[in-house]
Structure formats: structure tokens, C-alpha cells
Amino acid sequence: MIRPQLLVIAASVMLAHAAPSAMAAATAKSAPAAAVSAQNPLLKVSPLPFQMPQFGLIKDEHYAPAFAEGMKRQLAEVNAIASNRQAPTFENTIVALERTGQLLHRVNSIFSNMTSTNTNAVLEAVEVDVSPKLAAHGDAITLNPKLFIRIDTLYAKRDKLGLDAESLRLLERYHTDFVRAGAKLSDADKEKLKAYNAEQAGLETAFAQNVLKETNAKSIVVDTRLELAGMTDSDIDTAAAAAKERGLTGKFVIALVNTSGQPPLAVLTDRKTRQRLMDASLNRGSQGGEFDNRAIVLKLAKLRAERATLLGYANYAAYSLEDQTAKTTTAVNTLLSELAKPAVANARREAADLQQVVDAEKGGFQVAAADWAIYTDKLRKQRFNFDENELKPYLELNSVLNNGVFFAANKLYGISFKERKDLPVYNPDVRVYDVTDANGKPLALFIADFYARGNKHGGAWMNEYVSQSSLMGTHPVVANQLNIPKPPVGQPTLLTFDEVTTMFHEFGHALHGMFSNVKYPRFAGTSVPSDFVEYPSQVNEMWAVWPEVLQNYAKHYQSGAAMPQELLDKVTAAKKFNQGFMTTEYLSAALLDQRWHQLAPSQIPTDVLAFEAASLKDAGVDYAPVPPRYRTSYFSHSFSGGYSAAYYAYLWSEKLDAESVNWFKENGGLTRKNGDWFRNKLLSRGGSVDALQLFRDFRGRDATVEPLLERRGLNAK
């Protein structure tokens, strides 16, 4: 996943919003903006390698005045371009715009990442205050009539300007961005749009902050170790430590993650505890209280629909998808509906198999959502003689990172990694690496923040602090964020295989950022459509189970012994297992995202949960044992701005991924030749070329759906 920032790229003024942080917007109050101080480290380009942020010097009180100064400077820069008496040229208008807002972009990049990874009450208050201001700032640029006249004039004669391909695409993207932002609206409608944008920014921030606060608040408290039977001693100790931190010494706290499914459900043998945990997860944000998100959902859905209508679209999804590779709601609806029926059919067959295990144990109950994970593991063990817990001793974090993720990247691309202990970080668990290219030249800095914290948003994502651009002379500083539970001091960090796959996935995003080789900041790294951005990261997942890679990192954390070949074979054999569940839970969330955003303003419901239930039933995915991966009230992808009307993107990208995995296998797998081809044809190009053309350049043709169906077991009768 790519974590969006409050302002994606200051120069292009494409608005998005930061990740959730912990304080409710409705009650947050902004800290008073301090006067701009020359000592504020945000005001200057960092002297650290590749302009890495000076985390040791940046204080919470630096952000508000730096944001104010950044917006002030960019508006002055933009107004100078708009008021230029010289005729518009590509250099004095488009390139000049690309150079604006460097301070604001720097401040926003750091701030957005901090509110995602290391937030606190001060940052939350700044976030609430600055979100609508940034929306208004963006409007002041994209709705500037004199500026748009210059862009429109150049666009009209673009074929006569003698521009190279990347420069021509930049001009076309600026024109598209401004038109989609409302540049052609009447003055009256521009004022309406400004009001929509400001309110939407505030609501998205409120939703995001509620999610994190509610996730922390709904963690379940358990009285005895017996109720946690099935969990390892280490995990129980972690739960005890979490309780102690909350002043509940002697009790145990199971913290929630952001998805509907919770990892302990796979091991907890006490069904009452499982049900408590599942209920707490599914009911987040929809049971009343301070952090209930239902009212915000309804306001956001209506606001987005009204905004889309104002811009000339039938609904928000139609507006959003026009700028994706899918292009239309019809294309997305077709993909999701075609997969829904076989996915649910597979899930029902899987449930019947699980029920046989329950009945054989004389469980006396019907399989429910809280039972799925643990009985799936039991069935997996029966069918493949394979227990997921057998893997964990062989999946120690440092070995997975160094001997797996980094090893595969070195084999494919020739890059190498060296940890830096001398650079400042914002948390002691954060690690920094020099990344060196195959030719020995410094390529990037990679920041790894793997552990969960109460002030860190759930999930996993990649973000950039500095993006590559030959125009700006900048090199990438990219980060991966995971949420792995931190073990007690002195104990190893042993991963689930899902966590291993996630580490490879997010590093695929990091590679996309690190290999960027474009001129303009607008196109750097992962600046591609949402339904394409997940594709390179999904391709990188294949190396987690590639025999040469798996054998290199899967070593017992105590003895160093390699994972037995028999166990390796079981990992591979079980890959298609439980695909009905996995596809259905994902499709359910993707369908909800589309249903909410394909509503016209007059169709907005009054009851969030009733609409959710009706939507799932209508789509044929209302299967209680397999709830959506995210329910509406904690669906941050959809309602915090980043993947609104775009959650289908993972599946859309997987179609390209499945084709690409086949290509690698057909061409010899883990080789420098293959890696260099993928890098040169696709990873290095960012958004400088149409996304699907990049795929064609790499694969040699368009993608077909058959490899995806085969992978997910959806082609079986």
C-alpha cells in the first residue's frame, strides 16, 4: 500500500489526505502557530545524505509555522507565474510550476509520515487545523484563472512545441489535473467547490483519527491466561505487557489490527474469547460513542457525490475512475461481479470442509467468522500435514529482511544494503540503510519501521520523504512501515508467513520509489494510477516463495538449520488453500467501496449498516462466516482519501502481476537480466509513460485474466 500525504505533490496540487492518527477531529484544537523561526529545521534543506529529515532536531511546534510559511511561499511563486507578462512557454509556466512549493512539499512529506507512524496530541491538532487549509491552498492554485489560461494556451498548441515525450506528458497531466480540479467551472461553482473541498478535508481527517482511536479503545481485556489458550507464551507475555502499560497489571490485552480478521483468531482455542475478539473488531466505529464514524461516512459520501456532480460526473466513482487505468465504473463492476460468484462458491465449499472438522471434534456449533482462521489452520494441517506455527521459528525478522528481501533484490538488480547507525530516527526501533546500485553509486536511503505502536496507524505501507527528480537533483529516501507485534526484550521477532509476504510486498513499493529515473517530480516513483501502483509490489511477493530465496532466509532462529525441504514443499503446496475466503473478504470490501461511491447525491442512505448489508446481499457476497476485510465504519482506504473508489486496485493490479510472474518463470526467474528488464522498462519510469503502455513494454502484450483465475482457483468448476 502507498500511504497518501496531505498534499501529494505541492507543484501539481493534487489533493489527498494523510493517514489516520489518534485524536478525534471534532474535539481537537489547533496549537497556536508560532512565529517562523530561523532555527526551524524544516525551513532549510536537510544537510543529511539525500536530504533525509533531521528527526533529531524537528520538534512538534515546528510544523504549524513551517506549513504556513510553505503555503505563503508557494502562493507567491505561483502568482508570479500567473502574472508573468511574457507569453507562456513550457519553461516559464509548466517547469516553473514543477519548481514551486519545495518547502511545503518537504514539510508535508515529513508531517504526513509522522502522523501515520509516530503521532501525538500536538500533531493530531495540527493535522485537524492544516487539512482544510491545504485544501484551500490547493484551490487557490488550481482555480487561479490567469494560471489556467497559461496552461490551456500551451495545451492547445502542445503538438507544435517540440517537447520530448516526458515533457509533453507533463503538460498534458497539468492540464488534466487542473480541469479535474475545477479550473473550467464558473466563479459561483468554484466557490461551491472550495467549500466542498474544505469540508471533505476535515471529514477525512476526522474519520482517520477516529479509526485509530477506536481501534485502540476496542482492544479486548482478558482476565486469565486460560482464556488465551493456544497463544504462545511469548504472545501472552506481550498481551500482559500491553495490559500493564494501560494500568491493568495482572490482566491481558489483545490489541486490534486494522483489518476485520485478527491474527490471534488463528490460535485461540477458547471460542468465547475468539467471539469477543471478532465482535470487537467488526463493531468498530458503529456502536455509538465518541469515535463512531457512521455520521461522518454519510456526510462524506454525500459531499463526494455532490462534488462529482458539480464537476460534471454521475457520481464520485465515475470521477475517480476516469483517471485510473480502469477508466469506467462499468469496467470495475464487471471485474468484481464476474469474480464474486465463483469466490463465494469456493468460500462455501471451504466452510463445508471446516464444518466437518468442527463436527469431528464434536464442537456442536456452526462455523462462524470467529472460527474460520483456527479451523482453517487445523484443516491445513490435516490436508498438507502443515501447521502455520511450524514456520515461525524459521521466519526471524532479521533473516527475512537481510537474507530474503535484500538477497532477492541483490540477485535481481545488483543493489546492496548497509545499515547506518549514525543517522537520526524518530523512534529507536527505526532502522536506516544505504542502498548502493550495481555500479557502486549511491542510489537511495531506505528506512524500515517494522513494529506496531499505539500511536502508529495499522496496516503496512510505503512512503517517501524525498522523491527522485533530475530536475530537482534529488534522490529517493523511502520507507516501509509494518505493524509486527514487538516481542518482550531479549526474545526474537518471529513472523507469520503473511507478515513475510507483506514485507516483500511493501519492499516492492520501495523498489518502485528507489529505481525512479525521471526528470519531473510529478512523475517520480509511485506517482502512477492507484490501480497500477500495487502491481510492482505484488510482483515482488513472488520472491518470498522462490526456492533460492526461501532457502536462503528460512533458517531456524536458534540452530540456524534450514527449514526442512518437506516443510518448504508444504508452503508451496498450500498456496491456493483458503483462496475462496481470501478472495471473498477482499471482494466484499471492494464492492462496498464502489457501492458507496457510485451513489448520486439524492441516493445517499440514512443508515450506514443497513446500506452495507443490502449492498453485500445485492452483490451476492453476504456470507456471514466471511465478513468484508474492512467494514464501512473502519474502512480507512475508502474514507480517508487514499483509495476512495479505488480499493478494487489490488485485484486489478493482480491481473498484471499474475501475468508478470508467468513471464519471470518463462524467462529463468531470479536473474539480473530479468531484473534489469523489469527495472528499465517499468520500475524506473514512474508516471512518465501511460501505465498500461509500461506493462506492454515489459510484457510485450496486454494482460489476460486467465493467470489470475488460475492463481486464485476461480477457474475450477
N, C-alpha and C positions, 0 to 999 in steps of 0.2 A: 504494500500500500504506500502511496505517496501522501504525506501529510501536507495539506494546503496551508498557505500562510494567509495572514490578514490581507495582504496585497501581494499577489503572485509575482508580478514584475512591475516595479514602480513605473518604468518607462512606458509600458504598454497599457497600464492602468486596467488590467483585468482583475476584477474583484473576486476574492474568495475569502474564506474566514478560517481563523486559527482553530486548532484542536480544542476539545473540551478542557476546561480547567475547573477548579473545585467550588467556586462561590457563586451562588445564585445571582444573576444579573438584577433581578428585581429588588434585591436588598443591598447590592454593592454600591459603594460610594467612591468616586474617584478621589485619589490623593491629589492635593493641590499641586499644580505644575510649578516646579521650582524654576527659578531663572536659569537660563542657559549658562553653564559654567565652562570656561576654557579647560577645566580639569576633567570634564566629562569624556571618558574614553570612547564613547560612541560617536563623538563628533569627528574623530580622526580615523583614517585608515589604520588598521592594526599593523604594527611592525613585525608581528609574528609571522612565521612561514605561511605563505599563501593567504595572508590576511586572516588567519584563524582568529576568532574573537578572543579578546583578553579577559577571559572569565574571572581571573583573579582580581581585576580592577573594576569590573562592571557591577554597579550596585542597583538595587531596585529603583531608587529615586532618580536614576539617570534616564530611565526610559521615557517618561512623560515629556520632559523638556526636549529630549532628542527627537521624539516624534513631532512635536510642534515645530521645531527648527527644520526638520526634514521636509515637512509639508510646505512650510514657508519658502524654503529654498527651491523646491521643485516647482511650485506655482510661479515663482519669479522666472525660473528657467523656461517654463512652458509659455508664459506670457510674452517673454522676449521673442520666442519663435513665432508665436501667433501674430505679433505686432511688427515683425520684420518687414520693412518696406521693399526689400528686394523680392523679386519674383521667386516663388517656391521652387526649390531644387531638391533632389533626393538628399543631398548632403545637409542643406540648411534647414530641412524640415524633418525628414524621417530619421536620418542618422543623428541629428541633433536631439530628437526625442529619445532615441535609444540611450543617449548620454545623460539624460536628466534623471533626477531622483536618486542619485547614488547614495547619499546619506540616508534617505528614507528607506531605501531598499535594504541597506545594511542594518539599520535599527530594527526594521520589521522582521528580517530574517532571524536575527538573534532572539528578539522578543517572542515571536510566534513559536519558536522552538522551545524557549524556556517555559512558556505557558503550557506546552504539551508535556514537557519532561520533568520540570522542577518548579512547579507553580507554588504560589503562596497568596495570602490575602491581599498584599500590596499589588502583585502582578495581576490578580483577578480584577481588582478595582480599576487598574489602568486599562485592562482589556475591555471592560464594560464601557469605559469612557471613550476609548480611542476607536472602537469598532465603527460607530456611526460617523465619527469624524473622518475616518479613512474613506468611508462610503461617499461622504460629501466631497472629500478631496478628489476622489476619482471622477465624480460627476463634474467637478469644476474643470477638469481637463477634457474628458470625452464629450461634454456638452458645450464646449467652447466653440461658438460658431466660426470665428475667424480661423481657428486652428483647423477645423474640419474642412473649411474651404480650401486651405492649402493642401491638405491630404487628398481631397476629392479632385482637385485640379491635377495633381500628379497622377492619380489613379486613372483619370480619363485618358491620359496620354502615355500610360505605362509602357506600351509596346514600342514607343519611339524614344525612350530614354537611354537605351543601350546598356541596360543593367545586366549584371551577371545573375545567374539563377537564384542564388540566395538573396540578393538584394531585391530582385523582383518579387520574390515570395514575401519578403519583409514588408514591402509597400502594400501588397495585396492583403496581408494579415492586418496591418494597421487600419486599412480601410474597413475591412470586415469587423474588426474589434470595435471601431467607433460606431459603425452603423448598428451593430448588435447592442451597443451601449446606449442607443437612443439619439445619435447625432442628427438624424433626419426628422425628429419629432418637432412639432410646433412648440413655441415657447411655453404655452399653457401645459402641454403634455410633458414637457421637460420638467416642469415644476412638480407635476404628479409623480414622475419617475424618481425625482430626488427624494421625495417623501417616502416612496416605496423602498428605495434603497437603504435609507437611514433606518427605517423601522425593521426591515429584514435583517440588517446587520446586527441590531440589538437583539432580536429574537433568536437568531442563530447562536449568538454568544450565550444567551440565557439557556437555551436548550443544551448546549455543550457543557456548560458549567453544572447544570442540574444533573446530567448523566454521571459525571464523576462523583459528585457529592452523594447522589442516591446510591451509586454502586458501593461506595464506602459505607454508607449508612445501613444498607441492607445485608451486609456481611452477617452470617449466622453465628450465634454464640452457642457453644455446646458445653455441657456440664462435666461430662466424663470421657475418659479415654475409650471406654467400651463403645460409646456411640460413634467413635471414629474407627472402629474395627475395619481392617482392610488397608488402611493407610500405613505407610512405612513409619518407623519410629522417628526418622528424620522429619517427615512431613508433619507428624503430630507435634514434634518439638517446635517446628515453625509455627504451627497454629497456637501453641501455648505462648510462644514469644509474642505473637501478634495480640493475644489477649492481654498479656502483661503490659504491653505498650498502651493499651486502652484502659488500664487500671482495673483489669479483670483477672487478677492473679488467681491461678487455680482453675481457670476455665480455658476454653479453646475457641479460637475464632477462625472460621473459614472465610477468607476474603473472596469476593466475586471477581470474575473477569468480565470483559465487556460482552462476550457472546452469550447466547441463551444457554448453551451447554457449558457445564462447569467441569474442569478436569477431575476433581475428586469423585464425581459420579461413576467413574470407571472402576473405582476400587472399594467404595463404601459398601459394606455388607449389611448395615442397618438400614432397612428400607425407609423407616421413618425419617432418618437423617437425610437420606437421599431426597425424599419428597420435600422436606423443609428447604433444602438447598435449591431444588428445581423451582419450587414455588417462589422463593425469594428472588431468583433470577428472572423468571418470567413476568413477575408483577412489578418490576422496577418502573417507576415513573408513571404509574397508572392507578395507584391505590390511595390517592389523596396525599396530603402533607405538603411540606414546603417545596419539595422538588418534583412534584407531579408535572409531567410535561404535556399532558393532553391539551390544555388550553393553548399552549404555545404551538403545538402541531397544527391545530385548526387555524390559528392566525397565520402561521407560515404558509400553509397550503393555499389559503385564500389570497394572501399577499403575492405569492409567486404566480398564481394563476392570473391575478389582476395585472401584474407587471407584464406577463407574457402577452396578455390580450392588448395591453397598451402598445406593445411593440409589434403587434400585428400577427400574433400566433394564436392557434386554437387553445393551447394550454402550455404549461411550463415545460413538459417533456418535449413537445414539438420544438420549442425554442432551444432547449438544451441539446437535443439530438442532432439538430441541423449542423452543429459544429463538431460532431463526432464522426467516426468512420461509418457508424450505422446509418446516419442521416435522418431516418424517419421512425416514428413510433410503430409503423406497420412492420418494419424490419425487426425491431426488437420484440414486439408482441409475437411475431411469427416464430422466432427462435425460442422464446420462453414457452410458448404454448405447445410447440412440437416436442419439447423435452419433458413437459410436465407429466403427461400421461404415462410414458414408459418409466419415468423416475419414480412416481408414486407406486406404480405396479411393482417395481423392484423393491421398494421400501416395504410394501405389504408382504411380499414373499419373504423378505428378511425378517419381518416381525413374526411371521408364522414359524420360521425356524427358531427364533428366540423363544417363542411361546413353548415350543417342545422342550427346550432346556429348562424353562421355569416349571413346566408340568412334571418333568422327570425328577426334579428336586422337590416335588410336592409343594411348590410355592403357594398355590392357592390364590393367585391373582393374575389379572390380565396385564400384559406388558404395557407400561406407560412410559412417558418421556423420561422420567427419573430412572427407569430401569434399563434403558436402551444401551447405554455405554458399558455397564458392568456385564450384562448378558451377551453383548457383542464380543467382549473380551473372552468370556467363557466359551462361546461358540467358536471363536477364532482358535482358541487353544485346542478344542476338540477336533476341529476340521484340519488345522495345519500343525497340530501339536506345538502351538506357538502362543506364548504369553507375552504381552507387551512389556510386562515388568522384567522379563528376562533380558530385554535390550538395555535398560537404563545403566547398568554397571559398565557397559561398553560405550556409552554415549556421554562422556565427560566433556563439559563445555570447552575447555581449552584445546582438547584434542580435536573436537569437531571443528572449531574455528581454524586452528593452525594446520592440522593435518587433513582437514576436509575442505572447508570453504576456501582458504587461502591456497591450499595444494591444487585444487581444481583450477583456480584462476591462474596459477602459475603455469600449469600444464597447457591450458588453452591459450593464454595470452602472453605468457612470459613475464608477467608482473610479479614483483616481490614485495614483502611487507617487513617492516622493522618497527617494533613498538618504541614510542617516545615516552620517557618518564619525566621530561623536563618542561612539557607544555602544560599550561593551566587548564583545569577542568572544573565543571560546576558541581560535581559530586565525586567522591573518592572512588566509586565503582566504575567511573567512565575511563575508557582507555583510548589512546590515540596512536595511530600508525602512519609512518611514512609509507607511501606507495611509490615504487620505482618502476619505470617502464622497462621493457625488454632491452632497450638500447642504453640503459643505465641512467637515463634522465629522470629527475623527479616528476611524478605525474599528478599526485593528489595527496591530500590528507584524509584519512578515514577515521571516524570517531565511532566507537562502539559503546552503547549504553544498553546492557542486556537485562538488568534486574528490575523487577517490579518495585514500585514505591507508592505510598498513599497519595503523593502529590504528582503522580505521573499518570497520564491518560492510558487506558488499557489498550491492548492490541499490539500490533507491530507495524512499523513504518520506516520509510527512509525520508530524510530531509537534507536540504543543502543550507550551509551557512554562506558559502561563496560558490557561485557557478562559473563555469568556464566561458571565456569570450576573448577572441583575439583582438577585437576592437578595444576592449577594456583592459587587455593584458592580464586577465585573471585566470587562476587555476582552481580546480574544484576542491572544496572542503565539504565532504559529505558525511552523513551519519546514519547509522542503523539503530533503531530503537526496538527492543523486545520487552516482554514482561515476564521473565522467568522468575519464579519464586526464589529468593535468596536463601540458601541453607544456613543453618547455625554456623558460627565461627568454627573453622577447622574442618568442616565437612565439605566434600566435593559437590560441585553442581552437576547433577546427573539429569540428563534431558530425556523427555519423551521423544518418540520419533517424529511426532507432529512438530515439536519445537525445533528439531534438527531441520526438518523441511522448511520451516518458517525462516530459519537463519539463512539457508541457501536462497530462499525466495527474496528476502529483503536485500541480500547482497547482490542479487541480480539488478535491483533498482540502483544500488550503489555503483555497480559497473556502468550502468547507463549514464549516470552522472559523471563518473571519473573519466570515461572514454570520450566524452563530448569534445568535438573538434569543429566548432562553428565560429563564425565571426561575430554574430549579433547575440546579445544577451536574450533576446526574445525567443531564440531557438535552442537555448542551451539544455543539454542533458535530457531530462524527463519532461521537457516542455512540449508534450505531444498530447493528442486527444486522450481522454480518460479511458476509452475503450481500446486503446493501444498501449497505454503506459504499463499495464500489468503483464503484457506479453513477454518482454525480455526477462522479467523477474520469474515468470512461470517457467520459461525455458531453463533458467539456472537451477531450478529444482531437480532437473533430471540427474544432475551430478551427485545428488545425495545418495542415490542408489546405484550409481555406476560402479561396477565391481572394483575397478582400480582405486577409485576414491573411497568407497565404503571400507575396503580392506585396509586402507591407509589410516583412517581415523577411528574405526570401531575397535578400540583396544580397551581391555579391562582396566579400570582406573587404579586398581591395586596391583595386579600382577603384570600388567602390560601385555597379557596374552591377547592374541587376535580373537575377534568374535568367531566362533566356530563356523565353518562353511555351511553346516547344516542350518544354523540359525540365519546366516546370510541368505540362504536359499528360501527360507520361510518368509523373510521380509519381502523378497521379490514376489513369491507366490501369492502372498496375501494382498498385493497392491489393489486388486479390483474388489476386494472384500468390503462390504458395507457401503458400496457406491450408491445404492438406492437411497439410503439415509442421507449421505453427504450431498447428493445432487438435489434431493427434495428440500432439505433445510435451506440450501442456498437459493434455489429457485423461488421458494416461498418469500424470502426477503426481497429478492429482485422483483418479483411480481408486485409486492406491496409498494415498493419504491415507485414502480410505474403507475400503479392504480392511484396513488396519492397525487402524482404529478401529471396525470392525464385528465384531471378534472378541470372543467371550466369554473369560473368564479361562482356561478349560480348552483353548482353541483356539490359544493363543499358540505360535508355532513355535519351533524351536531354531536355525534357520539363516535369517538375515536375507536373504541373497542368493537362496537357493532359494525362499523365500516370495515375494520380489519378482518373480522370474522366473515362478513359477507364477501369480501374480496377474495379471501382464500378459498371459500366454498365455490364461488363462481369460476375460479381458475382451476378447480379440481385438485387443489393441494391442501385441503383442510383435513389433515390427518394428524390427530392429536398426539400420537406417540412420536411424531417428528415435527416439533414446532419450528417456526422460522428461525433462522440463525440470529436474526435480530427482530424483535417486535418493534412496533412503531414508536413506542414511548422511550426506547433507548437506542434507536437506530441513528447513531451519530453520522454514519456515512451519508445518510439521506437528508437529515435535518440540521446538520451543522455546516452544510455548504459544500463539502468536498466532492461527494459523489451523488449529489441530488439528481434524480432521474438517470443515474449512470451506474447503479450498482450491478446492472447486468454486465458491466465491463469485464469482470473476471471471467465470465463464461465466453464472452465474445473474444477476449484475448486468448482463451484456452484453445479455441479453434485454430488460431495461428500457431500457438505453442505446440499442439499435438502434431501438426504438420512439420514443425521445425525439429522436434525430437526425432521424427522419422528421417528427416534429412541428415541429421548428425549421425544416426545409426547407419544410414546408407553410405555415408562418406568416411567411415572409420572412427567416429566417436571423438574421444578426448585427444585431439591433436592441435598443434599450433596452426596448421594450415586451416583447419575448420574454424578455430577461434578467431584467427585474423580475418577470415572472410566475413564472419558474423559481425565482428567489430567494425571493419571498414565499410561494409555495405549497409549496416543498420545502427549499431550502438553508437557510433561516433557522429551520426548525422543529426541527432536530436530532432527538432521540429523543422529543420531547414528544407525538407522534402515531404511531400504528401505521405502520410503514414503507410497507406496500403501500397504505394509505389515502393517504399522502402522494403516492405515484405516481398514484393515481386522481384526487386533487385537481388534480394538474398536467396529466395526460394526458386526463382525462375518462372513462377506462375502464380495464379491466385490460389487461395486455400480452398480445400473441400472440407465437408463436415464429417466424412467417414472416420478419419482418425480419432476425432473427439468422441464419436459414438462408441467406437471400439474401446477406447480408454475407459469410459465410464460404464461400460457394459450395457449400454442402452440400445445396442443393435441386436440383442438377444430376443428371441421370440418368447 
